[in-house]
Amino acid sequence: LRYCSLPELLKEFFIRGKRSLVVTGTHGKTTTTSLLAWVFEHSGRNPSFLIGGIPSNLKQGARFTESEWFIVEGDEYDTAFFDTRYLPELVIVNNVEFDHADIFDSLAAIQLSFKRLINIIPRNGLLLANGDDPNIAPLLSVTHCPIQKFGLGSGCDQQARQVALSENYSEFRLGETTFRIPLIGELNVRNALAVAAAARHCGLSDSEIQSAFSTFQGIKRRMEVRGVSGGVTVIDDFAHHPTAIRETMRALRVKFPERRIWAIFEPRSNTTRRNVFQDELTDALAMADGIFVAQVARLEQLAPEQRLNPEKLIATLAERGKTAFYLPGADEIVLQIAQLARSPDVICVFSNGGFGGINDKLLNAFPQLRATESSAA
């Protein structure tokens, strides 16, 4: 058998000969890919897809069909690399920020990775790019393929107008059609806007798009409510970049406007374990009412001068008047927060790993605490 990489296998055996729609970006690409795949599935297109998450509607992260459509979440990380592997007909670039500090040394290096993908879009293809992102603007000076900018700004070809954010849905107007999605926050408006623009380009009607939007159930570990215990809501979120944490916090403030929100953060990704975003993480977590930060994962793999400094992060948050704790692991955090959180508080766990089963431990802690309180009374 010929030996080859997984991306090469994907290209030659699954994508070649199909119409490949590639969703990229530092943030939101799993949600956007899942929503796009569901729009095609719900409208009877039976697409193949490969997604770095589990869409609740589709129940799996990958599927290979005989359909002409292949929808893929494109990743710039070195286990995937853009190169020519995705054979894109249409590319969505949601946003571009510095990330993956273990393999990229600058924003310019990441931009180059995206540029290489853009360079292989064919002349009859389409680049859909976030027109509000200044980091994407330098990538758009190309003439070999059509470009459409999407966003909220007036300079965008596909402009979302009359944006309305509520506790249970988000709404925007594109052209003569108003779209509504059961997702919260401005970031998800941009995600849905990109999907609507891509689906329209591929021939789907606005009614087909909206019908799919209305029935979309979200993705595992993206603002996923894991349960309510003792009146406390526990949410699991995959965010592992300060911008993603900030956007999730903004959405939580829309979803739970009158509630106290606790953030529990595990510095686990190869970027957030480092101190490149020391100040940005502090600012993002400061949007919560109370903050818990765990020990940096795989601490021994980083030189001391490279590591995120959780003690400094917590001290800065405390100076800003926040209730903030640095505790090493899930058990210590659960024990402490169980003494502080009360109904109807919200706890959001930010981690791209298992974090010691912290979500279940949180849900188990609050009934026990309430029972203890009742007995004492």
N, C-alpha and C positions, 0 to 999 in steps of 0.2 A: 504494500500500500504506500502511496506517495505521502510523504511527511509534509505537513503544511500548518500554518497558524490557523487559529479559529477565525479571525477576520477573513483570511483568504478562502477558507472553507465556505464561510457565509456568502462571500462574493460569487464564487464559481458554482456552487450547488443550489443556492437558494435565491439569490437576487438577480443573477444574469438572466436577461430575457424578460424581466418584469419591469413595471413602472415603479421606480423607487422614490419614495417620499421620505426625506431625512430631516429629523428634528434635532437641532443642536442648541447649545447655549450653556452658560454657567449655571443658570437657575431655571427651574420650571420645565425642563425638557421631558421628564418622565410624565408629568401631568399632561403636557401638551401632546405628547405621542399617544398616551392612553386615550385622550379625548378624541384625537384625530382617528385613531383606530376604531373607536366606538362609533363615530359618525359614519365611517364606511361600513362597519358591521351592521349597524342599525338600519342602514338604507339598503341592505341586501347585497353589498359588494363582496362580502366574504374575503377580506384581505388577509394576507400573511402579515405577521408583525413580530417584532423583536423589541422588547421594552425592559428597561432596567428597574422594574417594579411589578407589582401585581395589581392590575386594574380590577376593581370589584365586579364590574360588568362582565369582564372576559375571563376571570377566574385563573388566568395563567399569564406568564410574562412573554411567552413565545408560541407561535402557531404557524404552520406552513401549509398553504392551500394551493389549489390550482388557479386561483384568481390572478389577474394581471397586476394586481396592486400589492406592493410590499412597503409597509410602513415601519420605519426603524428609528430608534433613538440613537443618534450619533454621538459618540463620546470621543473627546480629544485626549483621553488618558492613554498611557503607553501600552495598555493591554488591548486597545482597540486601534488607535491611530486612524485619522481620517484617510490619508493617502488616497488611493483610488478604490478603496474597498467597498464603498456603498453605491457606486454607479448611480449617482443621484440624477433624477429628472427635476425634482423640486427640492430646495433646501430652505428650511426655516432657521434663521439665527435669532434666537430670542433675546440674548444679551451676552456680553463678553466682559468678564472681570478676571483679575488675577486669582488663580486657584492652583491646586496641585503643586504646591511649593517643593515637593520632593523631586519633581522632574522638570519643572519650568522655573527659570530664574528671573523672569520678568513678564510684565503684561505683553510686551512686544513679542516675546516667544510664543505666547498663547495666541495672539493675533495672527502670527505667521501660520500656525496650525489651522486656524479657520480660513485663512487666505488660500491655503492649499486645497481645501475642500471646495471653496467657491470657484477656484480655477478650473475644476473639472465638471462644472455644470454645463450641459450642452447648450447650443444656440437656441434650440427649441424648448429649453427648460425654463426654470424660474427661480430667482433668488428672492425670498421674502425675508426682509431684514427689519429689525426694530429701529425705526427712524428716530426714536427719542434717546437712543443710547450713544453717547459721544465716542465710546470705545469701538463701536461698529463702523462709524462714519469713515475712517481711513480705509476700510476694506471694500468700499463701494465704488471705487474708481475703476470699474471694469466695463468693458464694452462687448464682451463675448457672449453675454446672456442677458435676458430681460431682468430688470430689478424693480421690485415694488417695496416701498417702505410702509410698514404698519405701525400704528401707535396712537397716542392721544394728541400729539402735536399737530398743528395746522399744516406743517410741511409733509405730512404722511399721505401717501396715495390711498391707503386703506386706513381711514381715521375713525376711531371710536368716539362718538359724540354722545352727549346726554348720559354720561356714565352715572349710574346709581348703585350705591353699595348698601346692602341691608344685612340683617342678622342671618338671613337664610338663603339669600341669593344675590347675584350681581347682574346688572343689566347695562347694555350699551346699544347704541344705534349705529349701524353700518349701512350707509346709503339710505335706502327707504325702509330698511328692515330693522326692527328692534329685537335683539337677541337677549335671552335670559338664561343664566346657568346657575345650578344649585351649588356653586362654589363661592367662597368669600374672599373679597379683597381685590385691590387694583392689579396685583400681579396676575391673578387668575383672569381678569378682564383681558389683559394682554395675551395670555395663553389662548383664550377662547377666540380672540380677534384673529390671531395667527391661523388657528384651525379653520375658522370661517372663510378667511381669504384663500387658504390652500384648497379647501373643499369646493369652493366656488370655481376656482381655476380648473379643478378636475371634473367639473360638470355637475356637481350636486346642487340641488335646489335649496333655497333658503328654508323652505318648509322641512326638507329632509334634515338639514343641519339643526334646526331648532327642535325637532322631534327627538333627535339624539341628545342634544344638550339637556332637554327636560328629564331624560331618563338616566343621565350619567350619575354613577354612584361613587365616584372618587377612586382613590388609590390607597392601598395599604401603606401606612406609615407617613402619609401626608395629611397632617392635621386630623389624624384618625382618632376618634373618640373611643378609647378602650373600655370605658365604663364609668359609672357614677356610683360612688360608695360613700355612705354617710353624708350625702348631699354634695360631695366634692367630685368634680368632673376631672378625669384623668385623660390627657391627650398625648398621643405619641406622634412625634414629627422627626423626619429624617434630616432636617436642616443641619448642615455642618459647615456653614460659611456665614460670616457676619451679616451679609446682605440677606441670605435666606432666613436667618433668625429674625432679622428686622421685619421682613415682609410677613412672616408668620405672625409675629407679635402685632403688627398693624391689623392683620386680618382677625386675630383674636379679639382685639379691641372693638372691632365692628361686630363680631359675633356675640361677645359678652360685654356690652358697654358698661354695665353697672357692677361688674364682679371684680374681685381681687384676683390677680393672675400671678402665679408662681412659675418661675422658669428653673428647670433643672438641666444643666448642661454638662455633657461629657466631652472633653477635648480628645477626640479619637481619630479624626481624619489626619492625613499626612500634612495638611495645611494648618489646621487649628491646633495641632500639637506644638507647632512652632510659634514664635513670637511675632511673625510678620503681620498679624492682625490683632496685636495686643490691645491697642486703643479702640479699633473698630468693634471688637467683640465686647469690650466694656460698654460702648455706646449702645450696641444692639440689645444687650442683656438689661441695660438700664431702663428699657421700656417696660419691664416687668415690675410688679410691686415688691416681690421678694425673689431672691436668686440663690441657687445652690450650684456650686461648681465642683466637679469631681476631680480626682487626680488625673494628670495627663497620662494617657494610655501609652504603653510601651516606652516608658520614660528612659529606660537604659539605652535605647537606640539613638538618643539625641544628645549632643553635647550641651552642657548647662547653658552656654550662651545662646543656643538656638531655641531653647524651650519656651513655651508659653509660661508666664509666671502667674499662676492662679491666686497666690497670696496678694500680689500687687493688684490684680483685677478686683478681688474682693475688697481690698482696702480703698480703692478708688470709688467703688460702688457705695461703700459705707460713708465715704466723705460726701457723696451726693444725697445722703439721707435714706439710702436703701437698706432694707433688711437683707443681709448677704452672708453666706457661709461658704467656707471651703472645707469639704469633707471628702475623704479619699474614695469611698465606695458606695454602692447602692444601699447596703444595709444601714450604714451610718446616716445617710441622707434621709431614708424613709423614717428612721426613728426620730430624727429631729423635726422633719416637716409634719409628721403626724401630731406633734405637740402644738403646731402653729396654725395649720390650715383648718378652716371651718367652713361649713356650708354657707353660701353656695360658691365657694372658691373654685378656681380652675387651676390645675397643675399641668404644665406642658413640659414633656421630657424631650430634650433635643439631643439626639444621638444617631449615628449611622451604624450602630452595632446593637448587640443584645443588652448591654449595660446591666449585666447581672440579674436580668429578669425584673427590673425595677418597676415596670408598669403593673405587673401582677402583685408585686409586694406592696405597692401603694394601695391598690384596690383592697387588698387583704388587711391593711393596717387600720383603715378608718372605721370599719364596723367594730373591731376590737376596742379601739379607743373610745368609741361612743358607749359601748357596753360597760367599760370601766368607769366612765363618767357617770352613767346612770346608777351603777352600783354604789358609787361614792355618795351620790345625792340621796 
